Amino acid sequence: WKVKNQNGSITLEIDEKNINYKIDAKASTGEVKVKKDNLIYSEKTPNTIVAKTEKQDKSYKSLNLFLETANSAIILK
């Protein structure tokens, strides 16, 4: 999924247990907040997160998230 927004926040629930996640989230002037355990971060700053599921399971579905907003926050819970 690729989600872009200019002046509003992006809030997404990523609480599903049987999914391997790859997350790339950038908020130009806002903050990126992640409330999910089980992630390995290759980049983690107040406004950028690049992460993936810690222990990926081949039997699980995969979901790649590319999230970007210019003037607000991104919240992943």
PDB file of N, H, CA, C and O in Angstrom:
ATOM      1  N   TRP A   1       0.845  -1.173   0.000  1.00  0.00           N
ATOM      2  CA  TRP A   1       0.000   0.000   0.000  1.00  0.00           C
ATOM      3  C   TRP A   1       0.883   1.225   0.000  1.00  0.00           C
ATOM      4  O   TRP A   1       1.912   1.260   0.673  1.00  0.00           O
ATOM      5  N   LYS A   2       0.484   2.219  -0.748  1.00  0.00           N
ATOM      6  H   LYS A   2      -0.353   2.191  -1.295  1.00  0.00           H
ATOM      7  CA  LYS A   2       1.190   3.486  -0.783  1.00  0.00           C
ATOM      8  C   LYS A   2       0.165   4.576  -0.469  1.00  0.00           C
ATOM      9  O   LYS A   2      -0.805   4.761  -1.204  1.00  0.00           O
ATOM     10  N   VAL A   3       0.394   5.295   0.637  1.00  0.00           N
ATOM     11  H   VAL A   3       1.182   5.144   1.234  1.00  0.00           H
ATOM     12  CA  VAL A   3      -0.538   6.336   1.067  1.00  0.00           C
ATOM     13  C   VAL A   3       0.223   7.642   1.215  1.00  0.00           C
ATOM     14  O   VAL A   3       1.208   7.722   1.949  1.00  0.00           O
ATOM     15  N   LYS A   4      -0.247   8.668   0.505  1.00  0.00           N
ATOM     16  H   LYS A   4      -1.047   8.603  -0.092  1.00  0.00           H
ATOM     17  CA  LYS A   4       0.357   9.996   0.614  1.00  0.00           C
ATOM     18  C   LYS A   4      -0.722  10.983   1.031  1.00  0.00           C
ATOM     19  O   LYS A   4      -1.877  10.880   0.617  1.00  0.00           O
ATOM     20  N   ASN A   5      -0.318  11.947   1.863  1.00  0.00           N
ATOM     21  H   ASN A   5       0.621  12.030   2.199  1.00  0.00           H
ATOM     22  CA  ASN A   5      -1.250  12.952   2.352  1.00  0.00           C
ATOM     23  C   ASN A   5      -0.499  14.260   2.503  1.00  0.00           C
ATOM     24  O   ASN A   5       0.693  14.252   2.808  1.00  0.00           O
ATOM     25  N   GLN A   6      -1.166  15.380   2.297  1.00  0.00           N
ATOM     26  H   GLN A   6      -2.135  15.386   2.049  1.00  0.00           H
ATOM     27  CA  GLN A   6      -0.495  16.673   2.383  1.00  0.00           C
ATOM     28  C   GLN A   6      -0.704  17.359   3.732  1.00  0.00           C
ATOM     29  O   GLN A   6       0.268  17.753   4.376  1.00  0.00           O
ATOM     30  N   ASN A   7      -1.933  17.504   4.162  1.00  0.00           N
ATOM     31  H   ASN A   7      -2.723  17.184   3.639  1.00  0.00           H
ATOM     32  CA  ASN A   7      -2.207  18.330   5.339  1.00  0.00           C
ATOM     33  C   ASN A   7      -2.960  17.609   6.448  1.00  0.00           C
ATOM     34  O   ASN A   7      -3.500  18.262   7.341  1.00  0.00           O
ATOM     35  N   GLY A   8      -3.009  16.317   6.417  1.00  0.00           N
ATOM     36  H   GLY A   8      -2.570  15.787   5.691  1.00  0.00           H
ATOM     37  CA  GLY A   8      -3.713  15.571   7.449  1.00  0.00           C
ATOM     38  C   GLY A   8      -2.872  14.412   7.947  1.00  0.00           C
ATOM     39  O   GLY A   8      -1.909  13.994   7.304  1.00  0.00           O
ATOM     40  N   SER A   9      -3.249  13.913   9.085  1.00  0.00           N
ATOM     41  H   SER A   9      -4.031  14.252   9.608  1.00  0.00           H
ATOM     42  CA  SER A   9      -2.504  12.791   9.661  1.00  0.00           C
ATOM     43  C   SER A   9      -2.943  11.476   9.016  1.00  0.00           C
ATOM     44  O   SER A   9      -4.013  11.380   8.416  1.00  0.00           O
ATOM     45  N   ILE A  10      -2.091  10.481   9.159  1.00  0.00           N
ATOM     46  H   ILE A  10      -1.222  10.559   9.647  1.00  0.00           H
ATOM     47  CA  ILE A  10      -2.396   9.121   8.718  1.00  0.00           C
ATOM     48  C   ILE A  10      -2.382   8.255   9.965  1.00  0.00           C
ATOM     49  O   ILE A  10      -1.375   8.187  10.670  1.00  0.00           O
ATOM     50  N   THR A  11      -3.494   7.595  10.237  1.00  0.00           N
ATOM     51  H   THR A  11      -4.312   7.650   9.664  1.00  0.00           H
ATOM     52  CA  THR A  11      -3.584   6.679  11.373  1.00  0.00           C
ATOM     53  C   THR A  11      -3.970   5.312  10.822  1.00  0.00           C
ATOM     54  O   THR A  11      -4.954   5.173  10.095  1.00  0.00           O
ATOM     55  N   LEU A  12      -3.185   4.316  11.180  1.00  0.00           N
ATOM     56  H   LEU A  12      -2.386   4.428  11.770  1.00  0.00           H
ATOM     57  CA  LEU A  12      -3.394   2.986  10.628  1.00  0.00           C
ATOM     58  C   LEU A  12      -3.211   1.956  11.731  1.00  0.00           C
ATOM     59  O   LEU A  12      -2.237   2.009  12.481  1.00  0.00           O
ATOM     60  N   GLU A  13      -4.141   1.028  11.828  1.00  0.00           N
ATOM     61  H   GLU A  13      -4.933   0.985  11.219  1.00  0.00           H
ATOM     62  CA  GLU A  13      -4.023  -0.051  12.808  1.00  0.00           C
ATOM     63  C   GLU A  13      -3.317  -1.235  12.153  1.00  0.00           C
ATOM     64  O   GLU A  13      -3.791  -1.785  11.159  1.00  0.00           O
ATOM     65  N   ILE A  14      -2.175  -1.619  12.728  1.00  0.00           N
ATOM     66  H   ILE A  14      -1.789  -1.172  13.535  1.00  0.00           H
ATOM     67  CA  ILE A  14      -1.390  -2.747  12.200  1.00  0.00           C
ATOM     68  C   ILE A  14      -1.221  -3.805  13.290  1.00  0.00           C
ATOM     69  O   ILE A  14      -0.109  -4.226  13.607  1.00  0.00           O
ATOM     70  N   ASP A  15      -2.328  -4.210  13.840  1.00  0.00           N
ATOM     71  H   ASP A  15      -3.231  -3.867  13.582  1.00  0.00           H
ATOM     72  CA  ASP A  15      -2.313  -5.112  14.985  1.00  0.00           C
ATOM     73  C   ASP A  15      -2.508  -6.579  14.596  1.00  0.00           C
ATOM     74  O   ASP A  15      -2.573  -7.443  15.471  1.00  0.00           O
ATOM     75  N   GLU A  16      -2.599  -6.862  13.328  1.00  0.00           N
ATOM     76  H   GLU A  16      -2.546  -6.160  12.618  1.00  0.00           H
ATOM     77  CA  GLU A  16      -2.812  -8.233  12.873  1.00  0.00           C
ATOM     78  C   GLU A  16      -1.600  -9.100  13.203  1.00  0.00           C
ATOM     79  O   GLU A  16      -0.464  -8.677  12.989  1.00  0.00           O
ATOM     80  N   LYS A  17      -1.821 -10.283  13.712  1.00  0.00           N
ATOM     81  H   LYS A  17      -2.744 -10.627  13.887  1.00  0.00           H
ATOM     82  CA  LYS A  17      -0.744 -11.161  14.169  1.00  0.00           C
ATOM     83  C   LYS A  17      -0.091 -11.966  13.045  1.00  0.00           C
ATOM     84  O   LYS A  17       1.106 -12.247  13.114  1.00  0.00           O
ATOM     85  N   ASN A  18      -0.842 -12.339  12.021  1.00  0.00           N
ATOM     86  H   ASN A  18      -1.814 -12.111  11.966  1.00  0.00           H
ATOM     87  CA  ASN A  18      -0.335 -13.260  10.998  1.00  0.00           C
ATOM     88  C   ASN A  18       0.087 -12.544   9.723  1.00  0.00           C
ATOM     89  O   ASN A  18      -0.186 -13.017   8.619  1.00  0.00           O
ATOM     90  N   ILE A  19       0.755 -11.403   9.876  1.00  0.00           N
ATOM     91  H   ILE A  19       0.977 -11.020  10.772  1.00  0.00           H
ATOM     92  CA  ILE A  19       1.227 -10.641   8.726  1.00  0.00           C
ATOM     93  C   ILE A  19       2.671 -10.226   8.956  1.00  0.00           C
ATOM     94  O   ILE A  19       3.028  -9.761  10.038  1.00  0.00           O
ATOM     95  N   ASN A  20       3.496 -10.396   7.933  1.00  0.00           N
ATOM     96  H   ASN A  20       3.205 -10.773   7.053  1.00  0.00           H
ATOM     97  CA  ASN A  20       4.865  -9.868   7.941  1.00  0.00           C
ATOM     98  C   ASN A  20       4.803  -8.443   7.400  1.00  0.00           C
ATOM     99  O   ASN A  20       4.366  -8.228   6.269  1.00  0.00           O
ATOM    100  N   TYR A  21       5.234  -7.478   8.192  1.00  0.00           N
ATOM    101  H   TYR A  21       5.589  -7.653   9.111  1.00  0.00           H
ATOM    102  CA  TYR A  21       5.169  -6.075   7.793  1.00  0.00           C
ATOM    103  C   TYR A  21       6.522  -5.552   7.331  1.00  0.00           C
ATOM    104  O   TYR A  21       7.559  -5.913   7.887  1.00  0.00           O
ATOM    105  N   LYS A  22       6.504  -4.703   6.314  1.00  0.00           N
ATOM    106  H   LYS A  22       5.661  -4.410   5.862  1.00  0.00           H
ATOM    107  CA  LYS A  22       7.628  -3.847   5.944  1.00  0.00           C
ATOM    108  C   LYS A  22       7.039  -2.449   5.914  1.00  0.00           C
ATOM    109  O   LYS A  22       6.079  -2.185   5.190  1.00  0.00           O
ATOM    110  N   ILE A  23       7.619  -1.553   6.706  1.00  0.00           N
ATOM    111  H   ILE A  23       8.399  -1.767   7.294  1.00  0.00           H
ATOM    112  CA  ILE A  23       7.047  -0.226   6.873  1.00  0.00           C
ATOM    113  C   ILE A  23       8.083   0.833   6.529  1.00  0.00           C
ATOM    114  O   ILE A  23       9.216   0.797   7.008  1.00  0.00           O
ATOM    115  N   ASP A  24       7.676   1.769   5.695  1.00  0.00           N
ATOM    116  H   ASP A  24       6.755   1.798   5.305  1.00  0.00           H
ATOM    117  CA  ASP A  24       8.495   2.933   5.362  1.00  0.00           C
ATOM    118  C   ASP A  24       7.570   4.137   5.530  1.00  0.00           C
ATOM    119  O   ASP A  24       6.695   4.374   4.697  1.00  0.00           O
ATOM    120  N   ALA A  25       7.767   4.895   6.606  1.00  0.00           N
ATOM    121  H   ALA A  25       8.478   4.703   7.282  1.00  0.00           H
ATOM    122  CA  ALA A  25       6.869   6.007   6.932  1.00  0.00           C
ATOM    123  C   ALA A  25       7.673   7.287   7.137  1.00  0.00           C
ATOM    124  O   ALA A  25       8.664   7.306   7.867  1.00  0.00           O
ATOM    125  N   LYS A  26       7.222   8.362   6.473  1.00  0.00           N
ATOM    126  H   LYS A  26       6.417   8.347   5.881  1.00  0.00           H
ATOM    127  CA  LYS A  26       7.908   9.651   6.575  1.00  0.00           C
ATOM    128  C   LYS A  26       6.883  10.756   6.771  1.00  0.00           C
ATOM    129  O   LYS A  26       5.897  10.836   6.037  1.00  0.00           O
ATOM    130  N   ALA A  27       7.116  11.605   7.759  1.00  0.00           N
ATOM    131  H   ALA A  27       7.917  11.540   8.355  1.00  0.00           H
ATOM    132  CA  ALA A  27       6.284  12.775   8.019  1.00  0.00           C
ATOM    133  C   ALA A  27       7.207  13.996   7.964  1.00  0.00           C
ATOM    134  O   ALA A  27       7.994  14.216   8.884  1.00  0.00           O
ATOM    135  N   SER A  28       7.117  14.779   6.909  1.00  0.00           N
ATOM    136  H   SER A  28       6.478  14.600   6.161  1.00  0.00           H
ATOM    137  CA  SER A  28       8.070  15.886   6.690  1.00  0.00           C
ATOM    138  C   SER A  28       8.180  16.836   7.880  1.00  0.00           C
ATOM    139  O   SER A  28       9.284  17.112   8.350  1.00  0.00           O
ATOM    140  N   THR A  29       7.062  17.330   8.365  1.00  0.00           N
ATOM    141  H   THR A  29       6.166  17.105   7.983  1.00  0.00           H
ATOM    142  CA  THR A  29       7.102  18.261   9.496  1.00  0.00           C
ATOM    143  C   THR A  29       6.383  17.718  10.718  1.00  0.00           C
ATOM    144  O   THR A  29       6.214  18.434  11.705  1.00  0.00           O
ATOM    145  N   GLY A  30       5.963  16.482  10.666  1.00  0.00           N
ATOM    146  H   GLY A  30       6.100  15.900   9.864  1.00  0.00           H
ATOM    147  CA  GLY A  30       5.265  15.864  11.793  1.00  0.00           C
ATOM    148  C   GLY A  30       6.080  14.744  12.402  1.00  0.00           C
ATOM    149  O   GLY A  30       7.284  14.632  12.170  1.00  0.00           O
ATOM    150  N   GLU A  31       5.418  13.931  13.173  1.00  0.00           N
ATOM    151  H   GLU A  31       4.440  14.022  13.362  1.00  0.00           H
ATOM    152  CA  GLU A  31       6.072  12.849  13.902  1.00  0.00           C
ATOM    153  C   GLU A  31       5.502  11.505  13.458  1.00  0.00           C
ATOM    154  O   GLU A  31       4.327  11.404  13.106  1.00  0.00           O
ATOM    155  N   VAL A  32       6.344  10.478  13.476  1.00  0.00           N
ATOM    156  H   VAL A  32       7.299  10.560  13.762  1.00  0.00           H
ATOM    157  CA  VAL A  32       5.893   9.116  13.202  1.00  0.00           C
ATOM    158  C   VAL A  32       5.909   8.360  14.519  1.00  0.00           C
ATOM    159  O   VAL A  32       6.946   8.259  15.175  1.00  0.00           O
ATOM    160  N   LYS A  33       4.741   7.824  14.907  1.00  0.00           N
ATOM    161  H   LYS A  33       3.899   7.906  14.374  1.00  0.00           H
ATOM    162  CA  LYS A  33       4.625   7.070  16.155  1.00  0.00           C
ATOM    163  C   LYS A  33       4.200   5.645  15.818  1.00  0.00           C
ATOM    164  O   LYS A  33       3.229   5.429  15.093  1.00  0.00           O
ATOM    165  N   VAL A  34       4.938   4.678  16.354  1.00  0.00           N
ATOM    166  H   VAL A  34       5.727   4.853  16.943  1.00  0.00           H
ATOM    167  CA  VAL A  34       4.632   3.268  16.129  1.00  0.00           C
ATOM    168  C   VAL A  34       4.365   2.627  17.489  1.00  0.00           C
ATOM    169  O   VAL A  34       5.192   2.700  18.398  1.00  0.00           O
ATOM    170  N   LYS A  35       3.203   2.002  17.611  1.00  0.00           N
ATOM    171  H   LYS A  35       2.531   1.943  16.873  1.00  0.00           H
ATOM    172  CA  LYS A  35       2.817   1.347  18.866  1.00  0.00           C
ATOM    173  C   LYS A  35       2.708  -0.159  18.648  1.00  0.00           C
ATOM    174  O   LYS A  35       1.771  -0.799  19.126  1.00  0.00           O
ATOM    175  N   LYS A  36       3.669  -0.713  17.927  1.00  0.00           N
ATOM    176  H   LYS A  36       4.430  -0.193  17.539  1.00  0.00           H
ATOM    177  CA  LYS A  36       3.676  -2.152  17.649  1.00  0.00           C
ATOM    178  C   LYS A  36       5.012  -2.731  18.080  1.00  0.00           C
ATOM    179  O   LYS A  36       6.071  -2.176  17.790  1.00  0.00           O
ATOM    180  N   ASP A  37       4.942  -3.838  18.766  1.00  0.00           N
ATOM    181  H   ASP A  37       4.081  -4.289  19.001  1.00  0.00           H
ATOM    182  CA  ASP A  37       6.153  -4.571  19.147  1.00  0.00           C
ATOM    183  C   ASP A  37       6.558  -5.445  17.965  1.00  0.00           C
ATOM    184  O   ASP A  37       5.902  -5.436  16.924  1.00  0.00           O
ATOM    185  N   ASN A  38       7.630  -6.190  18.131  1.00  0.00           N
ATOM    186  H   ASN A  38       8.163  -6.197  18.978  1.00  0.00           H
ATOM    187  CA  ASN A  38       8.041  -7.195  17.154  1.00  0.00           C
ATOM    188  C   ASN A  38       8.516  -6.588  15.832  1.00  0.00           C
ATOM    189  O   ASN A  38       8.331  -7.189  14.774  1.00  0.00           O
ATOM    190  N   LEU A  39       9.134  -5.390  15.885  1.00  0.00           N
ATOM    191  H   LEU A  39       9.285  -4.901  16.745  1.00  0.00           H
ATOM    192  CA  LEU A  39       9.680  -4.771  14.686  1.00  0.00           C
ATOM    193  C   LEU A  39      11.175  -4.543  14.844  1.00  0.00           C
ATOM    194  O   LEU A  39      11.658  -4.249  15.937  1.00  0.00           O
ATOM    195  N   ILE A  40      11.902  -4.680  13.743  1.00  0.00           N
ATOM    196  H   ILE A  40      11.510  -4.919  12.855  1.00  0.00           H
ATOM    197  CA  ILE A  40      13.324  -4.346  13.683  1.00  0.00           C
ATOM    198  C   ILE A  40      13.429  -3.056  12.866  1.00  0.00           C
ATOM    199  O   ILE A  40      12.906  -2.973  11.755  1.00  0.00           O
ATOM    200  N   TYR A  41      14.105  -2.058  13.424  1.00  0.00           N
ATOM    201  H   TYR A  41      14.529  -2.126  14.327  1.00  0.00           H
ATOM    202  CA  TYR A  41      14.220  -0.763  12.764  1.00  0.00           C
ATOM    203  C   TYR A  41      15.570  -0.632  12.069  1.00  0.00           C
ATOM    204  O   TYR A  41      16.616  -0.847  12.682  1.00  0.00           O
ATOM    205  N   SER A  42      15.541  -0.278  10.780  1.00  0.00           N
ATOM    206  H   SER A  42      14.692  -0.104  10.282  1.00  0.00           H
ATOM    207  CA  SER A  42      16.778   0.060  10.089  1.00  0.00           C
ATOM    208  C   SER A  42      16.974   1.576  10.095  1.00  0.00           C
ATOM    209  O   SER A  42      18.078   2.072   9.871  1.00  0.00           O
ATOM    210  N   GLU A  43      15.894   2.297  10.351  1.00  0.00           N
ATOM    211  H   GLU A  43      14.997   1.894  10.532  1.00  0.00           H
ATOM    212  CA  GLU A  43      15.961   3.748  10.527  1.00  0.00           C
ATOM    213  C   GLU A  43      14.840   4.162  11.473  1.00  0.00           C
ATOM    214  O   GLU A  43      13.691   3.754  11.306  1.00  0.00           O
ATOM    215  N   LYS A  44      15.182   4.971  12.459  1.00  0.00           N
ATOM    216  H   LYS A  44      16.116   5.303  12.595  1.00  0.00           H
ATOM    217  CA  LYS A  44      14.169   5.423  13.414  1.00  0.00           C
ATOM    218  C   LYS A  44      14.555   6.818  13.906  1.00  0.00           C
ATOM    219  O   LYS A  44      15.463   6.975  14.722  1.00  0.00           O
ATOM    220  N   THR A  45      13.850   7.818  13.395  1.00  0.00           N
ATOM    221  H   THR A  45      13.112   7.690  12.733  1.00  0.00           H
ATOM    222  CA  THR A  45      14.013   9.197  13.830  1.00  0.00           C
ATOM    223  C   THR A  45      12.617   9.696  14.210  1.00  0.00           C
ATOM    224  O   THR A  45      11.634   8.993  13.975  1.00  0.00           O
ATOM    225  N   PRO A  46      12.512  10.878  14.784  1.00  0.00           N
ATOM    226  CA  PRO A  46      11.172  11.372  15.129  1.00  0.00           C
ATOM    227  C   PRO A  46      10.206  11.466  13.941  1.00  0.00           C
ATOM    228  O   PRO A  46       8.995  11.344  14.127  1.00  0.00           O
ATOM    229  N   ASN A  47      10.723  11.680  12.724  1.00  0.00           N
ATOM    230  H   ASN A  47      11.706  11.779  12.573  1.00  0.00           H
ATOM    231  CA  ASN A  47       9.807  11.818  11.588  1.00  0.00           C
ATOM    232  C   ASN A  47       9.999  10.767  10.481  1.00  0.00           C
ATOM    233  O   ASN A  47       9.412  10.895   9.407  1.00  0.00           O
ATOM    234  N   THR A  48      10.804   9.743  10.729  1.00  0.00           N
ATOM    235  H   THR A  48      11.281   9.638  11.601  1.00  0.00           H
ATOM    236  CA  THR A  48      11.001   8.670   9.742  1.00  0.00           C
ATOM    237  C   THR A  48      11.146   7.324  10.441  1.00  0.00           C
ATOM    238  O   THR A  48      11.869   7.188  11.427  1.00  0.00           O
ATOM    239  N   ILE A  49      10.442   6.339   9.905  1.00  0.00           N
ATOM    240  H   ILE A  49       9.855   6.449   9.104  1.00  0.00           H
ATOM    241  CA  ILE A  49      10.554   4.961  10.398  1.00  0.00           C
ATOM    242  C   ILE A  49      10.720   4.042   9.197  1.00  0.00           C
ATOM    243  O   ILE A  49       9.936   4.104   8.249  1.00  0.00           O
ATOM    244  N   VAL A  50      11.729   3.200   9.235  1.00  0.00           N
ATOM    245  H   VAL A  50      12.366   3.150  10.004  1.00  0.00           H
ATOM    246  CA  VAL A  50      11.867   2.106   8.274  1.00  0.00           C
ATOM    247  C   VAL A  50      12.048   0.852   9.132  1.00  0.00           C
ATOM    248  O   VAL A  50      13.014   0.734   9.885  1.00  0.00           O
ATOM    249  N   ALA A  51      11.106  -0.076   9.004  1.00  0.00           N
ATOM    250  H   ALA A  51      10.321   0.020   8.392  1.00  0.00           H
ATOM    251  CA  ALA A  51      11.115  -1.241   9.890  1.00  0.00           C
ATOM    252  C   ALA A  51      10.485  -2.440   9.195  1.00  0.00           C
ATOM    253  O   ALA A  51       9.812  -2.313   8.172  1.00  0.00           O
ATOM    254  N   LYS A  52      10.729  -3.615   9.787  1.00  0.00           N
ATOM    255  H   LYS A  52      11.276  -3.718  10.618  1.00  0.00           H
ATOM    256  CA  LYS A  52      10.083  -4.836   9.302  1.00  0.00           C
ATOM    257  C   LYS A  52       9.821  -5.746  10.487  1.00  0.00           C
ATOM    258  O   LYS A  52      10.391  -5.568  11.564  1.00  0.00           O
ATOM    259  N   THR A  53       8.960  -6.713  10.277  1.00  0.00           N
ATOM    260  H   THR A  53       8.497  -6.857   9.403  1.00  0.00           H
ATOM    261  CA  THR A  53       8.630  -7.681  11.319  1.00  0.00           C
ATOM    262  C   THR A  53       9.891  -8.423  11.740  1.00  0.00           C
ATOM    263  O   THR A  53      10.686  -8.847  10.901  1.00  0.00           O
ATOM    264  N   GLU A  54      10.063  -8.572  13.042  1.00  0.00           N
ATOM    265  H   GLU A  54       9.418  -8.227  13.724  1.00  0.00           H
ATOM    266  CA  GLU A  54      11.289  -9.156  13.599  1.00  0.00           C
ATOM    267  C   GLU A  54      11.528 -10.588  13.125  1.00  0.00           C
ATOM    268  O   GLU A  54      12.575 -10.886  12.549  1.00  0.00           O
ATOM    269  N   LYS A  55      10.583 -11.451  13.359  1.00  0.00           N
ATOM    270  H   LYS A  55       9.733 -11.209  13.827  1.00  0.00           H
ATOM    271  CA  LYS A  55      10.730 -12.865  12.981  1.00  0.00           C
ATOM    272  C   LYS A  55       9.683 -13.181  11.929  1.00  0.00           C
ATOM    273  O   LYS A  55       8.553 -13.546  12.253  1.00  0.00           O
ATOM    274  N   GLN A  56      10.063 -13.040  10.671  1.00  0.00           N
ATOM    275  H   GLN A  56      10.981 -12.743  10.407  1.00  0.00           H
ATOM    276  CA  GLN A  56       9.110 -13.257   9.591  1.00  0.00           C
ATOM    277  C   GLN A  56       8.823 -14.742   9.423  1.00  0.00           C
ATOM    278  O   GLN A  56       9.727 -15.576   9.478  1.00  0.00           O
ATOM    279  N   ASP A  57       7.559 -15.052   9.218  1.00  0.00           N
ATOM    280  H   ASP A  57       6.825 -14.374   9.173  1.00  0.00           H
ATOM    281  CA  ASP A  57       7.095 -16.419   9.043  1.00  0.00           C
ATOM    282  C   ASP A  57       6.660 -16.595   7.592  1.00  0.00           C
ATOM    283  O   ASP A  57       5.844 -15.817   7.098  1.00  0.00           O
ATOM    284  N   LYS A  58       7.188 -17.599   6.906  1.00  0.00           N
ATOM    285  H   LYS A  58       7.851 -18.231   7.308  1.00  0.00           H
ATOM    286  CA  LYS A  58       6.878 -17.816   5.492  1.00  0.00           C
ATOM    287  C   LYS A  58       5.409 -18.153   5.255  1.00  0.00           C
ATOM    288  O   LYS A  58       4.908 -17.958   4.147  1.00  0.00           O
ATOM    289  N   SER A  59       4.719 -18.648   6.259  1.00  0.00           N
ATOM    290  H   SER A  59       5.126 -18.806   7.159  1.00  0.00           H
ATOM    291  CA  SER A  59       3.305 -18.993   6.093  1.00  0.00           C
ATOM    292  C   SER A  59       2.388 -17.776   6.257  1.00  0.00           C
ATOM    293  O   SER A  59       1.194 -17.865   5.968  1.00  0.00           O
ATOM    294  N   TYR A  60       2.923 -16.651   6.713  1.00  0.00           N
ATOM    295  H   TYR A  60       3.892 -16.578   6.948  1.00  0.00           H
ATOM    296  CA  TYR A  60       2.120 -15.445   6.912  1.00  0.00           C
ATOM    297  C   TYR A  60       2.014 -14.646   5.624  1.00  0.00           C
ATOM    298  O   TYR A  60       2.839 -14.792   4.721  1.00  0.00           O
ATOM    299  N   LYS A  61       1.007 -13.811   5.546  1.00  0.00           N
ATOM    300  H   LYS A  61       0.337 -13.693   6.278  1.00  0.00           H
ATOM    301  CA  LYS A  61       0.876 -12.854   4.451  1.00  0.00           C
ATOM    302  C   LYS A  61       1.888 -11.732   4.668  1.00  0.00           C
ATOM    303  O   LYS A  61       2.345 -11.507   5.788  1.00  0.00           O
ATOM    304  N   SER A  62       2.234 -11.034   3.591  1.00  0.00           N
ATOM    305  H   SER A  62       1.863 -11.217   2.680  1.00  0.00           H
ATOM    306  CA  SER A  62       3.168  -9.906   3.687  1.00  0.00           C
ATOM    307  C   SER A  62       2.455  -8.626   3.291  1.00  0.00           C
ATOM    308  O   SER A  62       1.608  -8.625   2.397  1.00  0.00           O
ATOM    309  N   LEU A  63       2.802  -7.538   3.960  1.00  0.00           N
ATOM    310  H   LEU A  63       3.490  -7.539   4.686  1.00  0.00           H
ATOM    311  CA  LEU A  63       2.216  -6.237   3.666  1.00  0.00           C
ATOM    312  C   LEU A  63       3.313  -5.183   3.689  1.00  0.00           C
ATOM    313  O   LEU A  63       3.962  -4.972   4.713  1.00  0.00           O
ATOM    314  N   ASN A  64       3.517  -4.524   2.555  1.00  0.00           N
ATOM    315  H   ASN A  64       2.990  -4.695   1.722  1.00  0.00           H
ATOM    316  CA  ASN A  64       4.470  -3.423   2.455  1.00  0.00           C
ATOM    317  C   ASN A  64       3.696  -2.121   2.546  1.00  0.00           C
ATOM    318  O   ASN A  64       2.768  -1.886   1.773  1.00  0.00           O
ATOM    319  N   LEU A  65       4.084  -1.270   3.499  1.00  0.00           N
ATOM    320  H   LEU A  65       4.838  -1.461   4.126  1.00  0.00           H
ATOM    321  CA  LEU A  65       3.419   0.013   3.694  1.00  0.00           C
ATOM    322  C   LEU A  65       4.387   1.147   3.405  1.00  0.00           C
ATOM    323  O   LEU A  65       5.452   1.225   4.017  1.00  0.00           O
ATOM    324  N   PHE A  66       4.029   2.026   2.479  1.00  0.00           N
ATOM    325  H   PHE A  66       3.163   1.963   1.982  1.00  0.00           H
ATOM    326  CA  PHE A  66       4.780   3.237   2.190  1.00  0.00           C
ATOM    327  C   PHE A  66       3.859   4.398   2.533  1.00  0.00           C
ATOM    328  O   PHE A  66       2.888   4.659   1.823  1.00  0.00           O
ATOM    329  N   LEU A  67       4.162   5.089   3.615  1.00  0.00           N
ATOM    330  H   LEU A  67       4.951   4.877   4.192  1.00  0.00           H
ATOM    331  CA  LEU A  67       3.301   6.153   4.125  1.00  0.00           C
ATOM    332  C   LEU A  67       4.061   7.459   4.138  1.00  0.00           C
ATOM    333  O   LEU A  67       5.217   7.512   4.559  1.00  0.00           O
ATOM    334  N   GLU A  68       3.404   8.525   3.672  1.00  0.00           N
ATOM    335  H   GLU A  68       2.465   8.482   3.330  1.00  0.00           H
ATOM    336  CA  GLU A  68       4.075   9.818   3.624  1.00  0.00           C
ATOM    337  C   GLU A  68       3.050  10.931   3.840  1.00  0.00           C
ATOM    338  O   GLU A  68       1.973  10.924   3.244  1.00  0.00           O
ATOM    339  N   THR A  69       3.403  11.889   4.706  1.00  0.00           N
ATOM    340  H   THR A  69       4.277  11.895   5.191  1.00  0.00           H
ATOM    341  CA  THR A  69       2.571  13.069   4.896  1.00  0.00           C
ATOM    342  C   THR A  69       3.483  14.273   5.039  1.00  0.00           C
ATOM    343  O   THR A  69       4.620  14.156   5.495  1.00  0.00           O
ATOM    344  N   ALA A  70       2.976  15.422   4.648  1.00  0.00           N
ATOM    345  H   ALA A  70       2.052  15.517   4.278  1.00  0.00           H
ATOM    346  CA  ALA A  70       3.809  16.624   4.646  1.00  0.00           C
ATOM    347  C   ALA A  70       3.661  17.454   5.920  1.00  0.00           C
ATOM    348  O   ALA A  70       4.665  17.908   6.469  1.00  0.00           O
ATOM    349  N   ASN A  71       2.453  17.662   6.395  1.00  0.00           N
ATOM    350  H   ASN A  71       1.637  17.293   5.948  1.00  0.00           H
ATOM    351  CA  ASN A  71       2.234  18.627   7.476  1.00  0.00           C
ATOM    352  C   ASN A  71       1.513  18.052   8.682  1.00  0.00           C
ATOM    353  O   ASN A  71       0.787  18.774   9.365  1.00  0.00           O
ATOM    354  N   SER A  72       1.694  16.794   8.953  1.00  0.00           N
ATOM    355  H   SER A  72       2.284  16.207   8.398  1.00  0.00           H
ATOM    356  CA  SER A  72       1.022  16.188  10.094  1.00  0.00           C
ATOM    357  C   SER A  72       1.766  14.934  10.540  1.00  0.00           C
ATOM    358  O   SER A  72       2.917  14.722  10.158  1.00  0.00           O
ATOM    359  N   ALA A  73       1.117  14.113  11.340  1.00  0.00           N
ATOM    360  H   ALA A  73       0.182  14.285  11.651  1.00  0.00           H
ATOM    361  CA  ALA A  73       1.758  12.941  11.940  1.00  0.00           C
ATOM    362  C   ALA A  73       1.284  11.655  11.265  1.00  0.00           C
ATOM    363  O   ALA A  73       0.257  11.622  10.589  1.00  0.00           O
ATOM    364  N   ILE A  74       2.069  10.603  11.474  1.00  0.00           N
ATOM    365  H   ILE A  74       2.904  10.630  12.024  1.00  0.00           H
ATOM    366  CA  ILE A  74       1.689   9.239  11.082  1.00  0.00           C
ATOM    367  C   ILE A  74       1.670   8.419  12.364  1.00  0.00           C
ATOM    368  O   ILE A  74       2.642   8.407  13.118  1.00  0.00           O
ATOM    369  N   ILE A  75       0.554   7.733  12.606  1.00  0.00           N
ATOM    370  H   ILE A  75      -0.236   7.743  11.993  1.00  0.00           H
ATOM    371  CA  ILE A  75       0.408   6.916  13.814  1.00  0.00           C
ATOM    372  C   ILE A  75       0.080   5.491  13.386  1.00  0.00           C
ATOM    373  O   ILE A  75      -0.920   5.252  12.709  1.00  0.00           O
ATOM    374  N   LEU A  76       0.922   4.555  13.782  1.00  0.00           N
ATOM    375  H   LEU A  76       1.734   4.749  14.332  1.00  0.00           H
ATOM    376  CA  LEU A  76       0.706   3.134  13.512  1.00  0.00           C
ATOM    377  C   LEU A  76       0.457   2.431  14.836  1.00  0.00           C
ATOM    378  O   LEU A  76       1.327   2.411  15.706  1.00  0.00           O
ATOM    379  N   LYS A  77      -0.728   1.856  14.988  1.00  0.00           N
ATOM    380  H   LYS A  77      -1.435   1.873  14.281  1.00  0.00           H
ATOM    381  CA  LYS A  77      -1.034   1.184  16.253  1.00  0.00           C
ATOM    382  C   LYS A  77      -1.502  -0.223  16.032  1.00  0.00           C
ATOM    383  O   LYS A  77      -1.802  -0.932  16.992  1.00  0.00           O
TER     384      LYS A  77
END
